[in-house]
Amino acid sequence: MTTATLLTPASPPAERIPEIIRRLRAEHPDACCALNHDNPYQLLVATILSAQCTDERVNKVTPELFTRFPTPRAMAEAQRTDIEEAVRSTGFYRNKARHIQEASQIIAFEHDGEVPADMAELTKLPGVARKTANVVLGVSYHIADGIVVDTHVKRLTNRLGLTTNQNPNKIEKDLMALVPREDWIDIAHLLIFHGRRVCSARKPDCTNCVLNDICPSAGF
């Protein structure tokens, strides 16, 4: 009898998490960052744009945006109204354009055009909180400083009984205590892909979920 067969939905999160990760890796071998980008700067901008917006919409906007403003300096020196118009369809476009331009100014003139590979420096940038910083650090620099917590991660970790918190920062702390550091980057991608493909917000497909026998929220 394997360890997995002994697990139940009531098993402690620390006992279930290795099996959760193992199954999700097998189910979603293609899990990765869904935002198209060629470098850390493009990823930073794309992640800022992704707030309250789908990755698909962001991926439609960024090719033209980066063609017009390919570097932090070009974005920093652009007319704000031009940036606003380019990102309008992502929603909250005035705030996003301001954050992108102000962050670009700091990157261009204080960091020699390079996106800092440091949590403290990243979170000093306008529009950059821990979620965005974790995306850039994990995807672009392969630095596991924390765990990305977006709407999918928040929903699934609560459904899986890995946390009872609703605050993203508290959820991140709970996950960091449960998940081995070498899995911090991957766990977010895996949960996001599973949330999009199986465990949707409105109608989770529990019948076809690979975690249904160890998930306390599974319903058939």
Summary of the structure (lengths in Angstrom):
residues: 220
radius of gyration: 18.8
end to end distance: 25.8
largest distance: 65.1
contacts: 677
relative contact order: 0.14
helix: 62%
strand: 0%
